[in-house]
Amino acid sequence: MAFLGEFGGVIWNVLAFVVALSIIVTVHEYGHYIIGRLSGIKAEVFSVGFGPKLISRRDKHGTLWQVAALPLGGYVRFLGDANAASAGSEAVDPALVRQTLGGAPLWARFATVAAGPIFNFILSIAVFAGMAFWQGTPVEDVQIGRIHALPESQTNELKSGDVVLGIGDAPVATWADLGKAAEAVPAASVQQWHVRRDGAELTVAGPDPFPAVVGGIAPRSAAAAAGLEAGDVILSIDGTPVTRFVELRDKVGAAEGRPVLLQVWRPGAGVAEYTLAAREQDLPTATGFERRWLIGVTGGSFFDPATRPTGPGEALGTGVTRTWDIIGSSITGLWATVTGQISSCNIGGAISIAETTGQAASAGGANFIWWIAVLSTAIGFLNLLPVPVLDGGHLVFFTYEAIARRPASERVMSILNVIGLALVLSLMVFGLSNDLFCR
């Protein structure tokens, strides 16, 4: 039964990965296709998947749209391309040379190649903006929205709609003040909350501002492997009661990878125990990176903030900001890995991506869509790296052509493409080895 369960998990991960990859690659290739078509370049085939075609149809522009048997990506084959990778060229009627990728003006080639990664970023921005629009924006007052379930042992007289004015002796006027108040008051299972309710100010008993509530589970972490879930409340670690999430972090760090016993309360399921060992990970800081022992849980609150509708412009700004943050962290992480600031085990391969995708899908549709947006940004960024055979490599060749007013020689491009292909394959193998041996 354990084998069947593990096998079923693998199948789920693969299916989720295939769905996510198909969406991301289809958007990427559609970017190449539509900008190429608008630039006067003819696409002969647009394929979702590789290998033998399963279904197909030809549109009024002469492009064959097809779904192929191997759902591991997709491609656009332009007129004159020798293969699906657009590597090499075939002879075409001289009258049709302008409709080929190689025979198009430099601006058209540059725009067509750049469109793939750009469309990946557009997908990410659209998803993040849509989620911000759907979820709303916290109101300026520290107002309590939905209250999550807590163990019966934790007193909570707070109600949805309460506006928090203070905790203990610490005043609260903004969301930043809430964090400051949590640091100012001693950790305790019961705190005195000063709130405004229905126009009246009163003091009620409530939990610690940031109890040991699990807000999220990191993929491929000790917590994910043990079976912890978002919404769990950690009651104790190695028999010592835990009141505040920061206490959990400190005790896990002090164990330095030694297995710890967590007593956990789960809504609707009661109390259970989990044994897990933290893993060392590199975390970004304001000045660089630091290595810490982590079990892979993020802290949460026992309530959601009350929200107001998010305007379209505000949601779009959120989408752009989140996409740019992912690009920035990718650049920082890549540079830190290359320079040896952090472990090379931070580079994952297909297995880790598939596992993460499966866990995101298991966590719900919103998490899966969010992860697709993250992956889309990452794939767009990777494709812009100045490596031959990637889109970024082609853009470098085009830039050279614009400056030198002549294309690079076929011999030089062939050599660089071989080197680029070797680099990409080496990175794939390296990532796969990390998936197998870095735990």
Secondary structure, 3 states (H helix, E strand, C coil): CHHHHHHHHHHHHHHHHHHHHHHHHHHHHHHHHHHHHHCCCCEEEEEEEEEEEEEEEECCCCCEEEEEEEEEEEEEEECCECCCCCCCECCCCHHHHHHCCCCCCHHHHHHHHHHHHHHHHHHHHHHHHHHHHHHCEECCCCEEEEECCCCCCCCCCCCCCCEEEEECCEECCCHHHHHHHHHHCCCCCCEEEEEEECCEEEEEEECCCCCCEEEEECCCCHHHHHCCCCCCEEEEECCEECCCHHHHHHHHHHHCCCCEEEEEEECCCEEEEEEECCEEEEEECCCCEEEEEECCEEECCCEEECEECCCHHHHHHHHHHHHHHHHHHHHHHHHHHHCCCCCHHHCCCHHHHHHHHHHHHHCCHHHHHHHHHHHHHHHHHHHCCCCCCCHHHHHHHHHHHHHHCCCCCHHHHHHHHHHHHHHHHHHHHHHHHHHHHCC
